[in-house]
Amino acid sequence: MTLVLDQRRPASRALALARKVNVAVIVFLVLYLAIGLLQPTYFEPAGLMNFLRRAAPLAILSAGQLFVLASGGFDLSVGSLITLTVIGGSMLTANDPSRTWWAIAALYGVGLAVGLINGAVVAFLKTPSIIATLGTLLSVNGAAMMWSGGAPRGYLPDNFRMFGRLVLHDVPIVKIFPIAIAVLAVCGALAYWGFHGAVFGRRILAVGDNPRAAELSGVRVRSVRIGVFVISALAAVTAGIMLGGFGGVSVDVGLGLELQSIAACVVGGVQLMGGRGSVTGAIAGALTLFALFTLLTLLGLPQPLKETAQGLILIAAVALGAWRRRRAV
Amino acid sequence: MRKMIMRLAVGAALASFAGAALAQNFDDPKEFQAAKDLLAMQPQGPADKPWEQNLGGKEVDTSKYKKSGPYRVCFSNAGVDNPWRVVGWTNMQAQVEVLKSDIKSFTVADAEGKDDKQISDINSFVSSGNCDILIVSPNTTAALTPAVEAACQKLPVVVFDRGVLTQCPVTFINPIGGYGWGIQTANFIVSKLPKGGKVLALRILPGVDVLETRWSAANRIFKENGVQVVGAEFTNGDNAKTKSIVEDYINRFGKIDAVWMDAGATAVAALEAFEDAGQPYPIITGEDQEDFLMKWKAKNLTAMAPTYPTYQWRTPIIAAVKILKGEPVIGPTWKLPQPVIMQTDLDKYVDDKMPPLHYAMCGCKDLPGYPQRWGGK
């Protein structure tokens, strides 16, 4: 049957292959092409490296958010956790490089705790995750503001900032190599293994698809739910360390990133309410979103208009993805 | 895809309209000239207390407000939603402490940046009968005018920082303002810029009057002097975004000679973009935040720091007590001097014991609780 079809429409095999490519990858390439036409330095290796360096925190955050979304939840607390990471990093290190490593360990500890609380509230108290993590968002943000008194109180030492800031020069082929890209590669590989390689990933999709059916077939739904929130929180701490490294301390560094990471996943074909998604999609979605921001900045549109355009383009990209999926079925 | 490009094109066209409509309001040659005149004026009053000085003001008689003390002072605050307001608000509380023998109570309502909340705050202060005088720091100019007018009927009012569209308050206290800022900063860049040098302007966001006027005045001077402004970008006051934008400009133009900023909170991020690109530091105008001043000193930059001095938060308290004692005050507008920090007096303001976004021109060193109250060590 397939053979016959193939003979009748020789183009369809190529088309089928094209359909397998994530829509976000295509949109990203188009947007990046537009950026490069406006600003040719983006076509040079250094330009691409710089772009990836700046997009890396959002990509890591989205890869973490993917786990929660695929399980049928939302994690709205990641933005405020990023703020807490940056503020906490500056308070704990107090500009003393020798304190960096234990400060980072402590921050991951905080992330672990926030993830466990999110997961436990969702798993045991049966609170919808959008409400549970909204609560965490407010408390974590409040904690960050209380800790800092509403304005930055210190600086981050250089070895803390390395992950977001350090760039190796005179590297063959790419010329410059930001450490942030290595962090992205490691996190991306870990996420890929966890989501597509390990059994855990299949359990997440099962829970996202139908928690009751998953439970009946022996999946421990509660531990899966807690696990995905922990992963998302750890990704947020990582993104926070990188953002603090890139830009330094500010009190609104995480503002709006929770929605950006969800948008990135949706652009990357991750299904809200769970059951479908891929790490490639989440990261490509984040790169797409970041390319979109960059393009709109290069076009020089005023802020309100930029936000409007951003929203419209996001809706268009998601609609395009949904339409392709319908066609593919 | 084509639709998307069309949409963008339409958007761009709309944007340029909107830009033109907005620009006219904030680029008033008369206001520009007035600010220029004020900058040239010698301030009157005690030289070591700029918050008690004024520029060309006249005294108004306040004998009709005279009361026996101590007084009940009420304050309707627009909000404490940024570091500038945090420092100012701390100044004000400390100033109340200084005058505690004259002030029986100091009641505050924080409008949290909302016009409607501030209007109801003012109304309830007026109707409570628990205020001898009302201080207002308006959230927005036009929206708060009727509430302030109504308050003027019942009790003396002092307005500071942003204004209102009425002359009814006893006095309106503020520094020279946005045009003055633009003139001071642009003149500095013009004086230091090598011939044919490129200037990048970094702005927080469009549409805010105090920021628009800073830019319109600076841009006017840049144009008059034929300075090449290669871009004016909005940073949202975000460090990471600022750094990305500056990196893009360095890549695009190879070299940026000067960076003009309409506010200094992200100045250090802008400078880091030059560090990371291995470029020499540009000429830069920031603001009086400590992190910028420390960087300036450490790297010996060609820089200046204009100020929108937070010491203006002290003046309303001093004025309020004077008014209730029936002593004359400067009015109906009280223009405070708006100093700049230059290389020569940098050492006076740099203080690594203070937090990064502490505003050095706070006039707060003589106030009780300094420096811990301001987050210093």
Boltz contact constraints between the chains, C-beta under 6 A:
constraints:
  - contact:
      token1: [A, 41]
      token2: [B, 251]
      max_distance: 6.0
  - contact:
      token1: [A, 54]
      token2: [B, 244]
      max_distance: 6.0
  - contact:
      token1: [A, 149]
      token2: [B, 375]
      max_distance: 6.0
  - contact:
      token1: [A, 150]
      token2: [B, 86]
      max_distance: 6.0
  - contact:
      token1: [A, 151]
      token2: [B, 83]
      max_distance: 6.0
  - contact:
      token1: [A, 151]
      token2: [B, 86]
      max_distance: 6.0
  - contact:
      token1: [A, 151]
      token2: [B, 357]
      max_distance: 6.0
  - contact:
      token1: [A, 152]
      token2: [B, 356]
      max_distance: 6.0
  - contact:
      token1: [A, 152]
      token2: [B, 357]
      max_distance: 6.0
  - contact:
      token1: [A, 153]
      token2: [B, 355]
      max_distance: 6.0
  - contact:
      token1: [A, 153]
      token2: [B, 375]
      max_distance: 6.0
  - contact:
      token1: [A, 243]
      token2: [B, 240]
      max_distance: 6.0
  - contact:
      token1: [A, 246]
      token2: [B, 240]
      max_distance: 6.0
  - contact:
      token1: [A, 247]
      token2: [B, 239]
      max_distance: 6.0
  - contact:
      token1: [A, 247]
      token2: [B, 240]
      max_distance: 6.0
  - contact:
      token1: [A, 247]
      token2: [B, 243]
      max_distance: 6.0
  - contact:
      token1: [A, 247]
      token2: [B, 269]
      max_distance: 6.0
  - contact:
      token1: [A, 248]
      token2: [B, 239]
      max_distance: 6.0
  - contact:
      token1: [A, 248]
      token2: [B, 269]
      max_distance: 6.0
  - contact:
      token1: [A, 250]
      token2: [B, 239]
      max_distance: 6.0
  - contact:
      token1: [A, 301]
      token2: [B, 15]
      max_distance: 6.0
  - contact:
      token1: [A, 302]
      token2: [B, 15]
      max_distance: 6.0
  - contact:
      token1: [A, 302]
      token2: [B, 206]
      max_distance: 6.0
  - contact:
      token1: [A, 303]
      token2: [B, 205]
      max_distance: 6.0
  - contact:
      token1: [A, 303]
      token2: [B, 234]
      max_distance: 6.0
  - contact:
      token1: [A, 305]
      token2: [B, 11]
      max_distance: 6.0
  - contact:
      token1: [A, 305]
      token2: [B, 15]
      max_distance: 6.0
  - contact:
      token1: [A, 309]
      token2: [B, 11]
      max_distance: 6.0
